[in-house]
Amino acid sequence: MQEKYKLYKKLMAQGYEFDINDQCFYVEHDLLDKFEFPEGFEKWHVSPYIFDSNWKKENEKKLAKFEKKPFVRDEYLNRRLNDLGITEDENIIELRGGIGVNDKTITKNKIFTANKHGDIEILLYSLHRKPFIYTKDYKNKESGTKVIREEYAFSTRHHPRREAIFLLDEDKSKGKYSFDQSKTGNHLMWHPEMIEKYENNEPVDTLILTEGFFKAFKAVECGVPCVGLPSITIFTEKKGATQIHPEIIDFIDKCSVKNVVILWDADCRDISTRAVQDQEDLYKRPGGFANMASKARKLLRDKFTAKELSIYFGRILSKEEGIEKDSKGLDDLLIDYSDRTESIAKELIELPKVNYFFKLINITNENGLKAIYTDFNIDKPERFYRFHEAKINKREFVFRNTTYEVDENGDLKVKIPANVKAYKRIGHDYYKLIQSIVPAGGDKEITEERLIPWTKTAIIDDHGKNAIQHIERFNSFTNFPSHTDYQRRINNQWNLYSEVHHEMEPGEFPVTMQFLKHIFGEQIEYGLDYIKLMYERPFLKVPILCLVSRENETGKSTFINFLKKIFKSNMSVITNAEMEGDFNSHWIDKKIIANEETALEKSATKNKLKFLSTAEFTQRNEKNRSAGEIPFFGSFIFCSNDEKKFLRMSADDKRFWVRKINTIPEENHVENFNQVLENELPHFLHFLLEREMFVKKSLSRMWFDTIALRTDAFYKAVEASLPTVEKEIRLQAEELFITSGMEEILMTTKDIREHFGLKRFENDYINDVCAENIGLEKLRGKDGKTKVKKYRIPTIENGDIKMIPSSGRPWVLLRKEFVRTEVEMDRAMEREFKSVTENYSSKLGELEELKNSNQ
């Protein structure tokens, strides 16, 4: 389903209009004959895309040849407005100001409009008649320059054909609506009549709060004072706010409101058959509605006393409770009973004890909350089961984290108690799943799920002997990373990888992009590919990223914290000692293993990295537990203030991507930087997953062309890693090849000692360096054995080449192994020139300071 969603989203991004249920592309009438089907969709058909319903009426004959129904852009809008009885005049709101207009100017605006996709856009404005406006960056197609424009904020009700696409996404909160509110805050739906009541200080006895803008609009049209909430979870002006939306407070104060009713739909107590089948906690949905009503009550009570304001919870009665028609929302109820709207309004406003359309519970005092949980049948598992028995149908189900089963007599029995669900038996060992608070950069903390060793004795002491039989059992550990299709149990093995969930939505992320360009510089496209690969295809190997810099305030640690926000508990930051140690259970199953102060000089550590960077399986070593083999998909990131000696590497190493990170310029400093990165994360991740790869196919075991990732910082680290003997051999051999022009030079170990000035080193050591470090081979005959040969060695004396005779069993030195390519030579010259220039500038600075001090 997720793959289909991505495919359809790609088509949408390319500008196609289509319906996945009818398998139809919609094309402007004049372009129908020129339309070409996208690859893989050749069996679909086309129908006309009509700009508005008036054109359709005037051109019915032109459309007669089409069997399939054409798509009319404003048809869904008109149908919805007709159903709600909203006329053109009622669809107008007078606002103060707007785009290109000063705040004192009164403008007339349509509340409900259709966009180019046929979605309904609902204009967002305040109780004080102010439209909500945000800025958006656009790229000028002709000049390529960035243009900043102001845009009105909307809440968008997707056309049913588009809703079907969004519902394929794993994030089930998508589908019907999308909001621009994240750019300008959380906004409510105020019918123009409600604004007039506010402006005229008109008394309102009862105010209804309900989820949905259409519901609130229809309610006011029918005489019910109502304000629309964006969702059942939003009662505040912005995320994290601790008081009820200030516009609600203003209205209650100014209109002397005596009662507030928090009204939910008729299906608020329901559970879904899918939730039963998927073994989801069935308490979650009805409990969420009940808890949100409780939260709204608390926010109101924080502002108003019981004497000032009475608070009620309400829900629309269902057909099973005796109501004639199956009306879901308040708008449905008012439409279904259009001849009884006065009775509906009176029942909500006067709050009688006997009700026909609504269940109303007084929750002014906290005791009233118990009545909500009783009404929702979520106070006791037995009552919950009996209420939903038809859907559960004697199947095993989860309620408040306890798993229940129904025995042969229809009685409810506990299968797995909630208090032992945290315990797991994996192999023959016991563990406990805990929520651990860990640092997340700055003063931020996040909660991570961790599996820690436990004992059978401790479980029995805490929960009794019977608890053991309820503990989930797994054969062994495995490690299967996924951020899009996560599974905890795989072939009856415990997946060590943790689930990650992020809210993603389109939006701008300028600070994040500026920061990533600072980290990856001219290689920014590779950097974005690198993060995308780790998130979308975490089973692939990527290079070992090394961020180095002598300076502070470069952003290395911030980058680590940024990735931690993305990968959460699937990233571990470890010390040098932990990297070099034997026990690895706390990091070996992670996608990212980072080290912020890298100084790994041991050759054994280098060999461990060399193995792990390409290994498919490795040993998981846990203290006091037997080792076990698990799949390994880890990616390493090393940060260091030592630009040269943080890690030993060689010139032919294809595993390392080394970047020198400069200090962040002062003009790029952003206030509350970490918080801004966190706020932009949903937009960055949405962009990242929609973005096409720069390197579209794998070019090596590490995906990228390793030569393309080579940097000056890499060559500096390589040079610093070489032993003295190896450096001298490489340097002098390179000079000999360049000066002599020869392609091959023969030299014995004795020759190398004498001609390269290495007499103080033993023959055995030079032999080891030649064979192991440089990879030289001895001259061999056809039989594969080393052979004695007479040859001449080029030497440089006073700038001239002389050929000195020698003989023995020589090493074979090849030009291609010692002389770098022109590109590499240019890079080396650039590095040398830069070094000289920097040194020269430094000396000039010192002289200038000395001169000033003498003056």
N, C-alpha and C positions, 0 to 999 in steps of 0.2 A: 504493500500500500504506500509506503514511504517513497519507494522508487517511482511509482506512478505520480505521486504528488510532485516530486522534483522535476519529472518530465513535463508535466502540465504547467508548473511554475515557469519553466524555461520557455515554453511556448508563449505564455502570458507576457514574459519579459521581452519577447521578440515582437510583441504587438498583435498576436493572433487573438481573435474573438471566437469562442467555440463553446459547445455544450457536450460534456463527456457522456451524458445519458443518451442523447440523440445521436451522438457521434457525428457532429455537424460543425463545420466552420461557417462563420457569418462574415460576409464580404459586402462592401458597398455595392449597390446595385450596378453601377457603371463599370465596376472592375471584376464582375463575376467571370467573364470570359477569359480574363488574363490570370486568374488565380492559379497558383501552383501549390499542390499539397506538400506539406513537410514530409521528409523521409519517415516511413513507417506508418503514415496515416493516409495512404493512397486509397484505402477502401472506404474512407469517410465520404460524406457528401457536403455540398455547400447550399446555403440559403442566404437571402439578402439581409444586409444590415440596414435598418431604416432609422434615419436620424430622429424623426418624431412621428407621432400618431397621425398628425394632420396630413403629412405626405402620404402615409399609407392609405388614408381614406380617399385621397384624390387619385391614387394610382393603383386601385384594386385590380384593374385589368392587366397591368404589367406583371403583377405578382401571381396571377391565376395559374401560370404553368408550373409553379413550384408546389410539389406535394407536401413538403415539410413547411412548418410554420416559420415565417420570417421573424427575425429578432428586431423588435422595435425598442429603441433606446429608452423612451419614457413610458413604455407600456406598464412595467412593473410599478413605477411610481404612481401613475394614474389609477391603476387598479387598487393599490393600497390606500390612496387618498379617498377614492370612491367608497371603499369598504368602511373607512373610518368616518365618512361623511364630512370630510374637510374640503371646503370650497376654496376657490382661488383667492378670495378676499381674506379668508381665515388663515391662509398660508403665508401671510405677510406680517412681518414684525418691523416696527420702527426702532432703529438703533441710533446711538450717538457716535458719530465718527465712523471710520473704516479705512480701508487702504486708499491713501492719497487724499484723505478728507480729514479736516480738523475735528477735535472732540466735540465742538459745539454744533456741528452740522448734523441735522436729522436726516437719516437715509432710510429708504424702504428696501427691505431685503426679503427674499423668499426663504422660508424656514426649511422646506423639503424640496430638493432638486434632484435631477438624475445626472450622473456623470457619464462619461463616454462608454463605460462598460454596462450601463443600465442599472448600476447600484443606486440606492437612495442615499444622498448625502444630507445629513441633518446639521444645519448651521449651529455652531456653539456660541452662546452669548450669555451675559451675566444678568442677574436680577436687576442690575443698574443700567441695563440696555447698552452694555459695552460688548462689541464683538471681540472674540479672542483671535489674535493674530500672531503668527510666528514667521521667522525668516528662513528661507531655503536657498541653497546654492544651486545654480544652474550653469551649464557650460554653453557658451555661445558657439553654435555650430560653425559659423563663418570664421570668427577670429580665434576660437579656442580658449578665450579668456573666461574667467569665472564671473558670473553675474549673481548678485544677491537680490532676491525678490521677497516681498511680503506675501503671505498666504493666509486666507481665512482657515480657521480650524474647524473640522467637521467630525461628526461621528458617522461612520459609513455602514449602512445595512446592505450586505451583499445581495446581489441578484441570486435567486435560487440556483441558477446554472453555475455560478461562481462559488456559491456556498458548498456545492457538492465537491468541488476541487479542494477547498480549504479543509473540509472534513476528512480528507485522506491523510492529512498531516497527523503526526503523533501527538501534537499539542492540541488536545480536544477543546481547549478554550477558544481556538480559532473557529471560523465557520460563518456564523451569522454576521458578526460585527468586527470592525476594526476602528481604532480611535486615533485621532490626532491629539488627544488629550495629554499624551505623554510629553508633548512639546510645550504645552501651556498650562498643565495642571489637570485636576479632575473637575468636570463641569456637569451641571444639572440641567434638566429640561424645565424651563419656565414657560408656560403658555402665556401669550400676551395678556390674557385676562388676569392671570395671577400677578403679573407685573403691575397692572393697573390697580389691583386691590392693594398692593404694597405701596404704590405711590400715593394712593388716596387714603391711606391709614384705615382701610375698610376692615372691620372686625371679621375674623374667620374663626369659628368655634373649633373646627376639626381640620387638621392638615394630614393628608395621606402621603406617605413615602412608599413608592413602589419601584421595582426594577423595570426599566424600559421607557424610552422616550415616547413611543407611540401610545403606550398605555396611559401615560400621564396626560398627553395631549387630548386623547379621546375622553378621558375622565372629566377634564375641565369643561370640554364641550357639552358634557351631560350634567353639569352642575356639581361635580365633585372636586373640591379644592385639592389639587394633587401636584406633587413635584416628582419628576422622573430621575431615578438614580442610574448611573451607567451600568452597575451590576450590583449583586447582593453584597459584595465585599467592599464597595466604595461608599463611604459616608463622609470622607474628609476632603479638604481642598487639594492636598498633595500626599504622596506616599510618605509614610512615616509620621504624619501629623497626629497629634493626640487629642484634638477636639473636633466636634461635629462641624461639618462644612459651615463657614461663617455666614453664607447666604441663607441657610436654614435658620440659624440663630437670628439674623436680621429680620426675616419674615415673621418668625414666632413673636419676636418683641414688638415689631411695628403693627402687626395685625392682631395682637392680643390673643394668640392661639391658646386654647384651653386644653385641647387633646391632640395627640399625634398618634396615628395608626401606621405601624410598619406592616405593610401588606405584601404577602407572597402569593405566587400562583397556586392553582389547585393541585399541581403535581409535585409540590415541594416535599411531600412525605414519601414519594415513590422511590423505588430502586429499579435498576434495569436488569433484564435477563442476562445481558452481556457481563455485567459486574458479578453476577452469581457464577457464570461459566468461567470467568477469568480469576476466580478466587480473590476478588478485591474485598476490602473491608466494607461491608454493606452499611455500616454506620456512617461512613464518610459523607454521602450525599445528604440524607435527611439531617444528620448531625450538623453538617455545614450550614444548612438553612436555619436550624434552631440556634446555633452558636452565633451566626451573623445577626439574628434578631436580638440576641442577648447583648452583642457588642454595640449595636445601635442604641439600645436602651441605656447602656452604661454611658455612652458618649452624651446622650441627652440629659441623663441624670447628673453628669459632671457639671452641666451648665444650668440646669433648672431644678428647683426643689419639687417635691411631690405636691406642695400647695400651688406652685406656679403652673405645673404642667402634668397632666395625666398621660400615661403612655400605654398603648395597646398593641398587642400582636394580632394580626389578622391573616386569614387565608381564605381563598375562595373554596366553597364546599364542592365536593366531587359528586358525580352522578351516583356513586355507590352510597352516598350519604343522603340521598333523597331528592337532590336537585334534578330538574327535568332534562336539562341539556348538559353536554360535556364541555363546558367552557373552561379554558385553561387560564388565560390572563384576564385582567380587568377590561381590556379593550374587547376581547372575545365575548365576555359576559354582557357588556353594554350593547354589542352588536346582536348577539343571540337573543337578548331580551329588550329589543329596541322599544317595545311597547310598555316596558316597566322600568325605564331608566330613573324615573322619579322615586320609585320604591327602593331601587339600588342605592341611589344617592342618599336618601333619607336614612337608610340602614347604616351607612358608613358615617354619616355626619352626626346622627343622634345617638349612635351606639346603644341600641336597645338590648335588653337581656335575652330576648327571644329573637333569633335570626333565621332567615330563610336562605340567603345567598352566601353568608360569611360565617366563619368560626372566629369569634372575637374573644381575646383573653386580656384581662387587665394585668399589665406587668409593671405598673407604677412602682409597687413594692417588690422586693426581690423574691418573695414567696411565689409571685405569679410566674416566675421562670420555670418552676417545677411543673406547672400546668402545661407549659409548652412542650417539655420533654415527654410528659405523659401523653399529650395529644399526638405527638409524633411517634409514639410507641417505641421510644428509644431508651426508656428508663430501665427496662428489664429485658433480658434476652428472650424469655419465653413469650412476652407480649409482642416483641418485635417479630419473632418467628410466626406466631399465629396470624398476625396482621398481614404478613407477606408470604404466607404458606403456599398460595397458588403459584407464585413465581419461583420460590425456592424448591418446592416440590420434592421434599425429603432428601435433597442433595446436601452434601457437606457445605458449610458456609462459614465465613469469617465475620464476627461482630465484635467491635472494640478490641481488635487484635487477638481475640480468642477464637479458635476454630471449634465449631460445633458439628455434631452429626445427629441424625435422627434414627433412633433404633426401630426395631420391628413393630413396636407398639405405638410408634409415633411420638415418643417422648424425646425431649432434647437432652443430649449428653455432651459433656465437654470432651473434645478429642485432644486439643493442644491448648492448655491455659495460656493466657497472655503473659503471666509472670515467668513462664519458662521459655517463651519464644525467643528470647535473647540468647539462649544457650544452644550450641550446636555440637554434635559429635561428628568429628571428621576423622576417618580411620578409627583408631582406638583412643584418640585424645579428645578432651573436652575444651570448648572455647566459649567465650561470651562476647556478644556484639554490643559495643558500647558507643555512646555519643561523646566524642572528645573535643574539647575546645582547643584550637591551635591558633597561633599568630598568623595574620594575613597581610602584613605590611603596615607600617605606621602604628596607629593605635587600634587597628582593626583586628577582629577575631572572627573565626568561622568555626562551625561545628562539623566535624568529620566522623564518619562511621568507621570504627576500628574493631578488629577481631583480636581478642587477647586470650592467652592461655588461661584456663580455669581448671578446677579439680572437681571430680565427682563427689568427693567428701563435702566440699563447700556447698555444692548444689543441694545435697541431701540435708545439710545443716540448715540451709535457708528456706527450703521448700518441701522437705520431707521426701521419703523414699519413692512415693508414687510419681514425683516430678520426673524421674529419670526415664520412665516409659513414654513420656510425652515429648521428649527432646528429638528434634529433627536429626536424621542421620545421613551422612554422606560418605562415599567410599574413600575419597581422597581430595586433594586440592587440584585445581587447574587454574589457568590464567588466560581468559579470553576477553580482550579489550573491545569495547563498543560504546559509542556515544549516541548511536541512533537506533540500535535494536538490542538493547541490553537484556541479558538473562542471568539470573543468579545461580540457578541449578543447570548444569550442563552434563548430560550423561551421568546423573547422580553424583556429580563432583561439585564441590563448593568453588564457585568462581571468585577468586581473590580480587578481581578487578571490581571497582565500585561504580555504581550507577551515577551518571551526571545528567542533570536537567538544567536547561537554561531557557529563559524567555527570550525569544528573538523577534524583532520587528524592524521594518525598514526605518531608516533614520540616518542622520548625519553623525560622524564621529571624528571631527577635525583634530582634536587633541590626541586621540589614539593614533591616528595616521601620522601625525607629526612626530610622535614619539617613536613609532616603528621605523619611520624614515631615518630618525637619528640613530637607531640601533643598527639597521641594515644598510643605510646609505645608498650607494649606487646599486646594491644588490637587493633592493626592496622587494622586487617581484619574486625573487628566490625566497626571501623571508616570509612573504605571505603564503607562498606554496608550502614552505616548511611547516607553518602552523596549521594550514589547511590539511595537509597530509596526516599530521599527528592526530587531528580531530576526526576527520572523515574516514581515514584508512589507517587506524592505529597499529595494525599488524605489520605495516611496512617498516623497513629500516630507513633511517635518515642519518645524515652526518652527525658527528659529535661536534656540537657548537661550542666554541670557546670565545668568550668575550673578555678582552684584556685591556688594561689601562693603568698607568701609574697614578693618574689623577683621581680625585674623589669627585662626587656629584656628577657622575657620568650616566647614571640610569641603569647600571648592570643589575643591581638588586631590585630596582623597580620592575625591570623586565621579568625577573624571576617571580615576583609577587603578582604581576599581570598574568603570567601563565598559570599560576596557582589558582587565580580566580576562575580561569577557564576549566582546568582539569581537576581542580579541587583535591580530593583525597587520592587521586591517581597520580599525584606528583609528590615527590619526597625531596626535601633539602637535607643533604647529609654532610658530615664532616670528612676530612681526609682520613682520620682514624677509622671511621665506619666504612669508608670505601676500601681501605686496605685490610680490614678485619675479616674474620671468618664468618660471623653471624650476619645474615643479610635479609632475614624474613621481613623486616620493616621497610625494605625498599626494592627488593628484587622483583616484586610483582607490579611495580608502578610503570606508567607510560613514560614519565619524565623523572630522571634522577639528576638533581642539580647539586652543585657544590659552589659556594660563594667565595671561598678563600682557597682556591686550588693550589696545592704544592705537593704534587705526587711524583717523587723522584725515583722511587724504587722500580727496578726493571720488572719485578713480579706484578706490580700494579699495572704497568704498561701492557704486560702480557694478558692480564685479566681483562683490561679494556679491549684489547685486540680481539680476544675471544668473544666477549659479550656483544661487541658491536655488530657481529654477524651471526651469533648463535641463535638457533631456533629453540633450543631447550637448555636449561641449566638447573643446578641443584639449589633448592631453597633450604637454607640452613637456619634452623630455629633453636634457640638455647633450650636445652633439656628435652628436645624432641628429635626424633630420627629425621635425617635429611630425606627429601623427596624431590623428584624431577618435575619441573613445571615448564610450560611454554614461556619463552622470554621475548618481550617486544619492547624493552626499555630503550629510551633515547636519552643520551647524556648531554648535560649543559654544564660547562665549567666557566667560572668567573675568577679572575685573578688580577692583582695589582702588579704582579711580576709579568712583564710582557714577553719574557724570553724563556725563563726556566721553570714555568709552572708545570710543565709536563714534557717528557722526552718524546720527540717525534722525528721521523726521517723524511727526506725529500720525496720518497716514493709512497708515503702514507696517503691513502685515499679515504681515510675515515674522518679527518679533521677539517672543520670549517672555522678558521680563526679570524676574528674581527677585532680591530683596534677601535675602542669606543672613546670619543672625545667628551670633554665636559659639556654639559648642556648649556648653550648660550643663555645669558641672563634675560635676554628679550623673549626667550621661549618659556620662561618659568610661568607656571599656571598655579593660581591659588587653589588649594584643596585638590592637588593634582591626582592623588590616588582615588578620591571620591569621584572626580570627573571621569577617570578611566572606568570606574565601576558603573557609572551612569550610562556611559557610551557603549558598554559591553554588549547589550542586546542588539544594538545597531551594527556593531562591528562583526559579531558572529553571523548575523543575517547576511551581511555583505560577503563575508568569507565563504559561507556555504553556497551562496548564489554565484560567486565569482568563478570564472573558468581558470583552470590551471595555466600558468605561464609555461612550465615544462610539462607538456601534455602526456608524455610517455616516459617510462623508466629508461634511463641512460646508463645506469650502473646498479650495483647491489644497494647503493645508498640513494637511488632514484636519480639524483642530479649528475651532470657531467662534472666530475671532481675537479678537472682543470679549471672550469668556469668559476669554481668557488675559491680558487687560490688567491691569496691576498699578500700584501707586503708583510703583514703581521705573521702570516704562516711561515714565510721564508726566514723571518727573523727568529722565530721559535725553532725552526729546523737547524739553523746555523748555530744557535746557542746550545742545541742538544747534542751536537757532534763531539766525540772525544777528541783530544788534541791531535792524536796520531791521524785519525780519520780526516780532520780538518786540513792538516798539512798535506796529506796524500791527495785529497780532492783539489785543493787550491793549486798545488804545484803541477799536478797532472793536467789540470785545465789549462794552465799557462803554457805547458809544453805542447799540448795539442793545438792551441790557438796560434802559437808562434811557429811551430813546425809545419802545420797544415796536414799532419799525418792522421790516418784513420785508426791505426793500431800501433801500440807500443808494447814491447816485451821487456819485463823487468823481474829479476829474482828478488827475494826478500832482502838479500845483501845489497843489491842495487838500490832498492827503495831506502834502506837505512843510510847509505852513503850519499846518494844524489839528493835526497829530500831532507837531509840534516836531522835524522832520527836515530843517531848512534846511541843515544842514552837509553833507548828502549830495546827490550829483549826481542830476539827473533820470533819466539813463540807468540808474544803479544801482538807483534805486527802481523804475523800469519792469521791470528784470530780476527783482527780488524779487517784485513783484506778479504777473508772468506765470509765472516758473519755480518759485519757492518756494511761493507761496500759491495759484497757479492761477487768478488773476482773469482775467476777460475784459472787453473793451471793449464798450460799448453799440453795437449794430449795427442797421441798418435792414433792411427786407425783402430788399434786394439783397445783404445780407451784409457791407456796408461800414460802417466806423465812422461815426457821425454826431454832429453838433453838437446839443446840447440844453440848454435852460435847466432848472434844477432847484434844490432847496433842500437845504442840508446841516444836519443837527441838530448843535447845539453845546450844551455845558453851561456856564452861567454862574451862579455863586452857587447851584447846585443846581437852577436852572431850565433848561428846554429852549428854545432859540431856534433858529429856522430861518433860516439865512443864505443869501441868493440867490447863485447862481454859474452859470457856463455853460462849455461846452467839449466835448471828446470824453472822457466820463468812463469810469472803471472801474465795473463793477457789483459791489457788495458785498452778499452775501446773508446773512441772519441765520443760516441753518442751517450755513453754512461757518465761522462765528465763535463762535456761542454753543453751548457743550457741553450735552449732555442733562442732565436732573436727576441722573441717576446719576453722571455725570462731575463735575457741580458738587459733589455730596455728597462724592465722593472728594477733590476739590480742597480742600473745606472741612475734611475730616478730616485731610488732609496738613498744611494750614496750622495747624490746632488742635494736631496732634501736634508740629509744629515749635515752636510757641509754648510748649507745655507742656514739651517737652524743654529749651528754652532757659531757661525759668523755673526748672525743677528744677536746671539747671546753675548758674544764678546763686545760687539758695538754697544749693547745696552750697559755692560759693565763699565766700559770706557766713559760712556755718557754720565753714569752715576758718579764715577770717580772725578770727572771734570766738574760736575755740579758741586760735589762735596769740597773740592779745592777752592772753588769760587766762594 
